[in-house]
């Protein structure tokens, strides 16, 4: 492919790529490593599927990796409560293994057991018998040549109206005293799998290292989520801290929905509900896969049934409420093709790497490198059904010469779009759905590249900031490559503050939103999940007082501070009435001596931050404040008339006025209701003063 003016064409598939002057940018850092990907899968339950869960022909489509296949490698099966039924999933497992080959992963989950059915709890006196039952199933499958990779000890403990019930304490006690035995046949242990990813069912185990070591995998379902669910549903900071591997082991839509619905939202009949809203169509599955992998750090994703009217391979509707054309039966559904955009190309052992997650509104990106490190895979999800997206992908950490491009949309099914050439580490493509009514689509780019070594980060200006001292928010470290050398996290790639600086970004290429204001540069547009890091040199260990200069109109804004990963100050609350009026918030912290990495993480969205200032001592005075009493205010304040704002000791705005230097003290006394210490700030100069008022 070669450039021809502003447009270049790929002759192999006759597709034009118009490159405008501005495109959404996805920065990919191959050296920034996150979780290992185990793969993608589906469910077979022949008791409920009347023995028709997966034929050999279905397995070839589902577990193959070539064109016209889905690329699954993982099969989930039930542990039947009756040992006479252990063989029901055997043929499906053998067929899946035949086509998945060495990548095959088989895991199992019990719904109930001989010791407890639906809406009941297992008596703790039967825990050993229950463990033996699960191990007997693992032994059976191993002897049949299809050993389990992992086994869970309960499906949906919090959906106990139909399955066996488990409380958080019961999960903890079983995990502590019995779960380790499930490794008897070389099988990994999966936790009980909450149907709504209820963190309260996992927290107690995660907070006990001796019990957590009895789990290998945290299993969860996404049934409490849909397209409107907030990102924090998928995120789990405690699991991140404990470095726990997570698998999404089940999700599906309503039983009478169609796997070929692209954006259609239909009311459907369900096995338990006469009329139910279909909540996850094909395009929403793409969005959910992105959020599960890129935001939730999940390593594996399993759709419910592989073959069903709402599955990955189309089947007739068993309830006869949904008309499925005969020509669709046995073929890959739209959901299946969406899954294939991940599963065919992101193979087991791949590692998620750094990528701009949300380069612009309704556009989402994630990136991966193959197990051997010689392939780079970028997956782009465009949820904007009205507009195509022009996207520039910039790759660092690997020498990628070209990407092969595949697209699924309302009219395309994992279409091979040919190769796009990478020049100087970047390529610009246009995500097009094929001219249909809806523009939304999912694109996978597969590139071959030689990985390079990470480059180190550097302090801004070449020297760590000394503490006690002031850290200008915009002067975060110069990032290197690799996860350890990342110095910021930004939710999108646009610098929203560049316009305030004549259209030029203060920190070009980072996307951090830096505004030029009367006080100088500030970091604004701060959104939950973003963070900035600074190299600091603490001159002396001990207690310090941190002062932050903040402006906001949002009552729920806030941030946290950590040093080398250890929390210093958690959820520092920020409040205010204007983005143009900077006030101070403070927190007492204890710092060790020496060089460290300080992180400011946004915990509540929408505030501007000018700087962080550290003063020696607990409850120390703000170094930026000049102590001025009423008696000497005339001598110490500016002489020309200026606008002033008055704040109380808690940083709350209590008044404003315009005055000359000779009148500042009197005006301060006039606007406050009671005596005390107040802080007066000049809007022109930005400097703060402390004034003692007696009433």
C-alpha positions in Angstrom: 0.0 0.0 0.0 1.3 3.4 -0.9 0.1 6.9 -0.2 -1.5 8.9 -3.1 -2.0 12.4 -1.9 -4.6 12.5 0.9 -6.1 9.2 0.0 -4.6 5.7 -0.4 -6.2 2.5 -1.7 -5.7 -1.1 -1.0 -6.1 -2.8 -4.4 -6.6 -6.2 -2.8 -10.0 -5.3 -1.5 -10.8 -2.0 -3.2 -11.3 0.0 0.0 -10.5 3.7 0.2 -9.1 5.2 3.4 -9.5 9.0 3.6 -7.1 10.5 6.1 -8.2 13.8 7.5 -6.0 16.1 9.4 -7.4 15.1 12.7 -8.0 11.5 13.8 -8.6 9.7 17.0 -5.2 8.4 18.3 -4.6 5.0 19.9 -1.1 4.8 21.5 0.0 1.2 21.8 2.9 0.3 24.1 3.9 -3.3 23.5 6.3 -3.2 26.5 3.5 -2.3 29.0 2.2 -5.7 30.1 -1.0 -6.5 31.9 -2.9 -9.8 32.3 -2.2 -13.0 30.4 -5.1 -14.0 28.2 -6.3 -17.6 28.6 -8.8 -17.5 25.8 -12.5 -17.4 24.9 -15.2 -20.1 25.2 -18.7 -21.3 25.5 -21.0 -23.6 27.4 -22.4 -27.1 26.8 -25.0 -28.6 29.1 -26.5 -31.6 27.4 -29.0 -32.3 30.2 -30.6 -29.0 29.5 -29.9 -29.1 25.7 -31.4 -32.5 25.3 -28.1 -34.0 24.1 -27.7 -31.4 21.3 -25.2 -29.1 23.0 -22.3 -29.6 20.5 -22.0 -31.9 17.5 -18.6 -32.6 15.9 -19.5 -30.3 13.1 -20.4 -27.5 15.6 -17.1 -28.1 17.4 -15.2 -27.6 14.1 -16.9 -24.2 13.5 -16.6 -23.1 17.1 -13.0 -24.3 17.9 -11.3 -23.9 14.6 -9.1 -20.8 13.9 -9.4 -20.3 10.2 -11.8 -18.3 8.1 -15.4 -19.2 8.8 -14.7 -20.3 12.4 -15.0 -18.6 15.8 -11.7 -19.5 17.3 -12.8 -20.6 20.8 -10.4 -22.6 22.9 -12.4 -23.0 26.1 -15.3 -25.2 26.9 -17.3 -25.0 30.2 -19.4 -28.0 31.3 -21.5 -28.8 34.3 -20.6 -31.2 37.2 -23.8 -33.2 37.3 -25.0 -34.1 40.8 -25.6 -37.7 39.7 -22.3 -39.5 39.0 -24.2 -41.6 36.4 -24.5 -38.5 34.3 -20.8 -37.6 34.3 -20.5 -38.9 30.7 -23.1 -36.5 29.2 -20.5 -33.9 28.2 -17.7 -36.3 27.2 -18.3 -36.3 23.5 -18.6 -32.5 23.3 -15.3 -32.2 25.3 -13.5 -34.6 23.0 -14.7 -32.9 19.8 -13.7 -29.4 21.2 -10.3 -30.7 22.1 -9.8 -32.2 18.6 -10.2 -28.9 16.9 -8.7 -26.6 19.6 -5.6 -28.7 19.9 -3.0 -27.7 22.4 -4.8 -24.5 23.2 -7.8 -26.4 24.6 -9.1 -25.6 28.1 -11.9 -27.6 29.7 -13.4 -26.4 33.0 -16.4 -27.4 35.0 -19.0 -25.9 37.4 -21.6 -27.6 39.8 -25.1 -26.1 40.0 -26.2 -28.4 42.8 -25.1 -31.8 44.3 -26.3 -34.8 46.2 -25.9 -32.8 49.4 -27.9 -29.6 48.5 -30.3 -28.6 45.8 -31.8 -25.3 44.9 -32.6 -22.8 47.6 -30.6 -24.8 50.2 -27.2 -24.6 51.8 -24.7 -27.4 52.1 -24.3 -28.5 55.7 -20.7 -27.9 56.6 -20.6 -31.5 57.8 -21.0 -32.6 54.2 -18.2 -30.4 52.8 -15.7 -33.3 52.6 -18.3 -35.5 50.8 -19.0 -32.6 48.4 -15.3 -32.2 47.7 -14.9 -35.9 47.0 -17.9 -35.6 44.6 -16.1 -32.8 42.6 -12.8 -34.7 42.6 -14.6 -37.9 41.4 -15.8 -35.9 38.3 -12.3 -34.5 37.7 -10.9 -38.0 38.0 -13.5 -39.4 35.5 -12.7 -36.7 32.9 -9.0 -37.3 33.3 -9.3 -41.0 32.8 -11.3 -40.4 29.6 -8.5 -38.3 28.1 -10.0 -34.9 28.5 -8.7 -33.7 31.9 -10.1 -30.6 33.5 -8.0 -27.5 33.5 -10.0 -26.0 36.4 -13.1 -26.7 38.5 -15.4 -24.3 40.4 -17.1 -25.2 43.6 -20.4 -23.4 42.9 -22.3 -21.7 40.1 -24.0 -18.5 41.2 -24.1 -18.9 45.0 -26.1 -15.6 45.1 -28.9 -17.0 42.8 -29.9 -19.5 45.4 -33.6 -19.7 44.4 -32.6 -22.3 41.8 -29.1 -23.4 42.7 -27.3 -24.2 45.9 -26.9 -21.2 48.2 -23.6 -20.0 49.7 -23.0 -16.9 51.9 -19.7 -15.0 51.9 -18.8 -16.7 55.2 -19.6 -20.1 53.8 -17.4 -19.4 50.7 -14.6 -18.3 53.0 -14.8 -21.3 55.3 -15.0 -23.8 52.4 -12.1 -22.0 50.6 -10.0 -22.1 53.8 -10.5 -25.8 54.7 -11.4 -27.7 51.6 -10.8 -25.9 48.3 -7.1 -26.9 48.1 -8.2 -30.5 47.9 -9.7 -29.8 44.5 -6.2 -29.7 43.0 -5.9 -33.5 43.6 -5.9 -34.4 39.9 -3.8 -31.4 38.8 -6.9 -29.2 38.4 -6.9 -25.5 39.2 -9.4 -24.1 41.6 -12.0 -21.5 40.6 -14.0 -19.6 43.2 -17.7 -19.7 43.5 -19.0 -17.7 40.6 -21.3 -14.8 41.5 -24.0 -14.2 39.0 -23.7 -10.4 39.4 -19.9 -10.1 40.2 -20.7 -9.3 43.8 -17.4 -8.3 45.3 -18.7 -8.9 48.8 -18.6 -12.6 48.1 -14.9 -12.4 47.4 -13.5 -9.7 49.6 -13.0 -11.9 52.8 -11.0 -14.4 50.9 -8.9 -11.8 49.0 -8.1 -10.1 52.3 -6.7 -13.4 53.8 -3.5 -14.4 52.0 -3.6 -17.9 53.6 -7.0 -18.6 52.2 -6.5 -16.9 48.9 -3.7 -19.2 48.1 -6.4 -22.0 47.8 -7.8 -20.2 44.8 -6.2 -20.1 41.4 -8.9 -18.2 39.6 -11.7 -15.8 40.6 -14.8 -16.7 38.5 -17.7 -14.2 38.0 -20.7 -13.6 35.8 -21.9 -10.3 34.2 -25.6 -10.7 34.6 -26.0 -7.4 36.6 -24.6 -5.4 33.6 -25.7 -4.2 30.3 -24.7 -1.4 27.9 -25.6 1.3 30.4 -23.7 -0.1 33.3 -20.9 2.1 34.7 -17.3 0.9 34.1 -16.7 0.3 37.8 -18.9 -2.8 37.7 -16.1 -4.5 35.7 -13.3 -3.1 37.8 -12.1 -4.6 41.1 -9.2 -2.8 42.7 -8.7 -5.3 45.5 -8.3 -8.1 43.0 -5.8 -6.0 41.1 -3.8 -5.4 44.3 -3.8 -9.2 45.0 -2.9 -10.0 41.4 -5.8 -12.5 41.2 -6.5 -14.0 37.8 -10.2 -13.4 36.8 -12.4 -15.4 34.4 -15.8 -14.2 33.1 -17.4 -17.7 33.2 -21.0 -16.9 32.0 -23.2 -14.4 30.4 -26.0 -14.5 27.8 -29.1 -12.6 26.8 -32.8 -13.6 27.0 -33.7 -17.1 25.8 -35.9 -15.9 23.0 -33.4 -13.3 21.7 -31.5 -13.8 18.4 -27.8 -14.1 18.1 -28.1 -12.2 14.8 -29.6 -9.1 16.3 -27.0 -6.3 15.6 -28.5 -3.3 17.3 -32.1 -4.3 17.5 -33.6 -4.2 21.0 -36.5 -6.6 21.2 -38.9 -7.6 23.9 -38.6 -11.4 24.2 -40.2 -14.3 26.0 -37.9 -15.9 28.5 -38.0 -19.3 30.3 -38.9 -17.4 33.5 -40.5 -14.3 32.1 -43.3 -13.9 29.6 -41.9 -10.6 28.3 -38.3 -9.5 28.8 -36.1 -6.9 27.3 -33.1 -8.3 25.3 -30.1 -6.6 27.0 -27.0 -7.8 25.1 -27.1 -7.7 21.3 -24.1 -8.4 19.1 -22.6 -4.9 19.2 -23.0 -4.8 23.0 -21.1 -8.1 23.2 -18.1 -6.3 21.5 -18.4 -3.5 24.1 -18.6 -6.0 27.0 -15.6 -7.9 25.8 -13.6 -4.6 25.7 -14.7 -3.7 29.2 -14.1 -7.1 30.6 -10.6 -7.4 29.2 -9.3 -3.8 29.1 -11.0 -2.4 32.2 -11.7 -5.4 34.3 -8.4 -7.3 33.7 -10.3 -10.5 32.9 -8.2 -13.3 31.4 -10.9 -15.4 29.9 -14.5 -14.8 28.6 -17.1 -17.5 28.2 -20.5 -16.9 26.5 -23.3 -19.2 27.7 -24.4 -21.8 25.1 -22.3 -22.2 22.0 -25.3 -23.4 19.9 -28.7 -21.7 20.6 -30.9 -19.1 19.0 -29.1 -16.5 21.1 -25.7 -18.2 20.9 -22.6 -18.2 18.9 -23.9 -20.8 16.4 -27.6 -20.4 15.5 -30.2 -22.9 16.5 -34.0 -22.9 16.4 -35.9 -21.4 19.3 -36.9 -24.3 21.5 -39.8 -22.2 22.9 -41.1 -21.5 19.4 -41.5 -17.8 20.1 -38.7 -16.6 17.9 -38.8 -17.5 14.2 -35.3 -18.5 13.1 -34.9 -19.0 9.3 -33.9 -22.5 8.3 -30.9 -21.0 6.4 -29.4 -19.6 9.6 -29.4 -22.8 11.6 -26.0 -24.3 12.2 -24.2 -21.1 11.0 -22.2 -18.6 13.0 -24.3 -15.8 14.4 -23.4 -12.1 14.6 -22.5 -12.7 18.2 -20.2 -15.5 17.1 -18.5 -13.2 14.5 -18.0 -10.5 17.2 -16.5 -13.1 19.5 -14.2 -14.3 16.6 -12.7 -10.8 16.3 -11.1 -11.5 19.6 -10.9 -15.3 19.8 -9.3 -16.1 16.4 -6.4 -13.7 16.9 -5.8 -13.2 20.6 -4.7 -16.8 21.3 -4.0 -18.3 24.7 -0.9 -17.0 26.4 -1.2 -13.6 24.7 -0.7 -10.6 27.0 -2.8 -7.5 27.1 -0.5 -4.5 26.5 -0.9 -0.7 26.9 -3.3 1.1 24.6 -5.4 4.2 24.8 -8.7 2.7 26.0 -11.1 5.5 25.0 -9.5 7.6 22.2 -12.8 9.4 21.6 -16.5 9.2 22.4 -18.0 5.8 21.6 -14.6 4.5 20.4 -12.8 1.8 22.4 -9.4 0.1 22.0 -7.4 -2.6 23.5 -4.1 -4.2 22.4 -2.3 -7.5 22.9 0.9 -9.3 22.0 1.1 -13.0 21.2 2.6 -15.5 23.5 5.9 -15.6 21.6 5.9 -11.8 21.3 6.0 -11.7 17.5 2.5 -10.5 16.8 0.6 -7.3 17.9 -3.2 -7.4 17.9 -5.3 -4.2 18.2 -9.1 -4.4 18.6 -11.2 -1.3 17.9 -14.9 -1.1 18.8 -16.9 1.7 17.3 -20.3 2.1 19.1 -21.2 5.2 17.2 -24.0 3.9 15.0 -24.2 7.2 13.0 -20.5 7.8 12.2 -17.5 6.0 10.8 -14.3 6.5 12.7 -10.9 7.6 11.5 -8.2 6.2 13.8 -4.5 6.5 14.0 -2.7 3.7 15.7 0.8 4.5 17.0 2.9 1.5 18.0 6.0 1.7 20.3 7.9 -1.1 21.7 7.8 -3.3 18.5 8.8 -2.8 14.9 5.5 -3.5 13.1 5.6 -3.1 9.3 2.0 -3.8 8.5 -1.4 -4.9 9.9 -3.9 -7.3 8.5 -7.4 -6.0 9.0 -10.7 -7.8 9.8 -14.1 -6.2 10.2 -17.5 -7.3 11.6 -20.5 -5.0 11.2 -24.1 -5.3 10.3 -23.2 -6.3 6.8 -19.7 -7.8 7.3 -18.7 -11.1 9.0 -15.1 -11.0 10.1 -14.3 -9.7 6.6 -10.6 -9.9 5.5 -9.9 -6.3 4.4 -6.3 -7.0 3.5 -3.1 -5.3 4.7 -2.5 -1.8 5.8 1.1 -0.5 5.9 2.7 1.0 9.0 5.0 4.0 8.4 7.2 5.5 11.1 5.4 3.4 13.7 1.9 4.5 12.8 -1.0 3.8 10.5 -4.3 5.6 10.0 -7.4 3.6 9.0 -11.1 4.3 8.6 -13.5 2.0 10.5 -16.3 1.5 8.0 -19.3 -0.7 8.3 -19.9 -1.2 4.6 -22.3 1.6 3.7 -25.2 0.2 5.7 -27.6 2.1 7.8 -25.6 1.6 11.0 -21.9 2.6 11.1 -20.9 0.8 14.3 -18.4 -2.1 13.8 -15.5 -4.0 15.3 -12.1 -4.0 13.7 -9.2 -6.3 14.5 -5.7 -5.4 13.3 -3.1 -8.2 13.4 0.5 -7.2 12.9 3.9 -9.0 12.9 6.6 -7.1 14.8 9.9 -7.5 16.5 9.6 -6.5 20.2 12.1 -4.1 21.7 13.4 -3.5 25.2 11.5 -1.1 27.5 12.9 2.4 27.9 13.1 4.0 31.3 11.0 7.0 32.5 12.7 10.2 33.5 11.8 13.0 35.9 10.4 16.1 34.2 13.3 18.5 33.9 15.8 15.7 34.5 15.7 15.9 38.3 13.3 14.5 41.0 11.3 17.1 42.9 12.7 17.7 46.4 10.3 17.4 49.3 9.7 19.6 51.2 8.7 21.5 48.1 6.1 22.1 45.4 5.2 19.8 42.5 3.6 21.5 39.6 0.8 19.1 38.4 1.6 19.4 34.7 5.2 18.3 35.3 4.6 14.6 35.7 7.5 12.3 34.7 8.4 11.9 31.1 7.1 8.4 30.3 9.2 5.5 29.0 7.9 2.3 27.6 6.7 -0.7 29.6 4.2 -0.9 32.4 6.8 0.1 35.1 7.8 3.2 33.1 4.3 4.6 32.5 3.9 8.0 34.2 0.3 8.8 33.5 -3.1 7.2 32.7 -5.4 9.2 30.5 -8.9 8.1 29.5 -8.7 9.6 26.1 -6.0 10.8 23.7 -7.3 14.4 23.2 -5.7 17.3 25.1 -8.8 19.3 25.9 -6.7 22.1 27.3 -4.6 22.8 24.2 -6.9 25.5 23.0 -6.1 27.6 26.0 -2.5 27.5 24.9 -2.9 28.7 21.4 -3.8 25.2 20.2 -0.4 23.7 21.3 -0.2 21.0 23.9 2.1 21.6 26.8 2.9 17.9 27.0 2.6 16.9 23.4 1.6 13.3 22.7 0.3 12.4 26.2 -3.3 13.6 25.8 -3.2 14.9 29.4 -5.5 17.9 29.6 -3.3 20.8 30.5 -4.9 24.3 30.6 -3.2 27.7 30.7 -4.8 29.9 33.3 -3.9 33.0 35.2 -1.8 31.1 37.6 0.1 29.2 34.9 -0.5 25.7 33.6 -2.9 23.4 35.4 -4.1 19.9 34.8 -7.9 19.8 34.2 -10.7 17.6 32.9 -9.6 15.1 35.6 -11.8 12.0 35.3 -12.1 9.0 37.6 -9.5 6.4 36.8 -6.8 8.8 35.5 -3.5 9.3 37.4 -0.2 11.2 37.2 3.1 10.2 38.7 6.1 12.2 39.8 9.7 11.3 40.8 10.3 12.9 44.2 13.3 13.0 46.6 12.2 13.2 50.3 15.1 14.9 52.1 14.0 13.7 55.6 11.7 11.0 56.8 8.8 12.1 58.9 5.4 13.8 59.0 4.4 16.2 56.3 1.4 18.3 55.4 0.3 18.1 51.8 -1.5 21.2 50.3 -3.2 20.9 46.9 -4.4 23.9 44.9 -7.7 22.8 43.4 -10.6 24.4 41.4 -13.9 22.6 40.8 -17.7 23.0 40.6 -18.3 19.3 41.5 -19.1 18.4 45.1 -18.0 14.8 44.5 -14.5 15.5 43.2 -11.5 13.9 44.9 -8.1 12.2 44.6 -5.8 9.8 46.4 -2.0 9.9 46.9 0.3 6.9 47.0 4.1 6.5 47.3 5.6 3.5 45.5 2.1 1.9 45.6 1.5 2.5 49.3 -1.4 4.7 50.1 -0.6 8.0 51.7 -3.9 9.8 51.6 -7.1 8.1 50.4 -10.1 9.9 48.8 -9.1 13.5 49.6 -12.4 15.4 49.1 -12.4 18.5 46.9 -15.2 21.1 46.7 -15.7 24.5 45.3 -18.0 26.7 43.3 -15.9 27.7 40.2 -13.2 26.3 38.0 -11.6 29.7 38.1 -11.3 29.9 41.9 -8.5 27.8 43.3 -8.8 26.7 46.9 -6.6 24.6 49.1 -7.2 21.1 50.5 -4.7 19.5 52.8 -3.8 16.1 54.2 -1.3 14.9 56.8 1.1 12.2 55.4 4.1 10.3 56.6 7.0 10.0 54.1 10.1 7.9 54.1 13.4 9.5 53.0 14.9 8.9 49.6 13.8 8.8 46.0 10.3 7.5 45.3 7.4 7.6 42.8 4.4 9.7 44.0 1.0 9.0 42.3 -2.0 11.4 42.3 -5.0 9.3 41.3 -8.4 10.8 40.5 -11.2 9.1 42.6 -13.9 11.7 41.9 -14.2 13.3 38.5 -14.0 16.9 37.3 -11.5 19.2 39.0 -8.5 21.3 38.0 -5.2 20.9 39.9 -2.4 23.5 39.9 0.1 21.9 42.3 0.9 19.8 45.3 3.0 21.4 48.0 4.6 19.4 50.9 5.5 21.2 54.1 7.5 19.6 56.9 5.5 18.6 60.0 2.0 17.5 60.9 -0.6 20.3 60.4 2.1 22.6 59.1 1.4 26.0 57.7 0.9 26.4 54.0 4.2 27.7 52.6 2.4 29.8 50.0 0.5 31.8 52.7 1.9 35.0 54.0 0.7 35.7 57.6 -0.9 39.1 57.7 -2.8 40.6 60.5 -5.2 43.5 60.2 -2.6 45.8 61.7 0.0 45.3 59.1 -2.2 44.3 56.1 -1.8 47.8 54.6 2.0 47.4 54.5 2.0 43.9 53.1 -0.8 43.8 50.5 -0.6 45.2 46.9 -1.6 48.8 46.4 -3.8 48.7 43.3 -7.5 47.7 43.3 -8.0 44.0 42.7 -10.6 41.3 42.9 -10.3 39.1 46.0 -11.9 35.9 47.3 -12.2 35.1 51.0 -12.0 31.4 52.3 -12.4 30.0 55.8 -9.9 27.6 57.4 -11.7 24.7 55.7 -11.2 26.1 52.3 -14.8 27.1 51.8 -15.6 30.4 49.9 -17.2 32.8 52.3 -17.1 36.1 50.4 -15.6 38.2 47.6 -14.9 41.8 47.0 -12.8 44.4 45.1 -10.5 46.6 47.0 -7.3 48.6 47.1 -4.5 47.5 49.4 -5.5 49.9 52.1 -9.0 48.5 52.3 -8.4 44.7 52.1 -8.4 44.1 55.9 -11.6 46.1 56.4 -13.4 44.5 53.5 -12.4 41.0 54.8 -13.8 41.9 58.2 -17.0 43.1 56.5 -17.7 40.0 54.5 -17.1 37.4 57.3 -19.6 36.7 60.0 -17.3 35.8 62.9 -13.7 36.2 64.0 -11.0 33.8 63.1 -8.3 33.1 60.5 -9.3 33.6 56.9 -7.4 33.3 53.6 -7.7 36.0 51.1 -6.7 35.3 47.5 -6.0 37.8 44.7 -7.5 36.6 41.4 -4.9 38.6 39.5 -1.8 37.4 41.2 -3.1 34.1 42.5 -1.2 34.4 45.8 -2.9 33.5 49.1 -2.7 35.6 52.3 -3.8 34.8 55.8 -5.7 37.4 57.8 -6.7 37.2 61.4 -10.1 38.9 62.1 -11.4 39.9 65.5 -15.1 40.5 66.0 
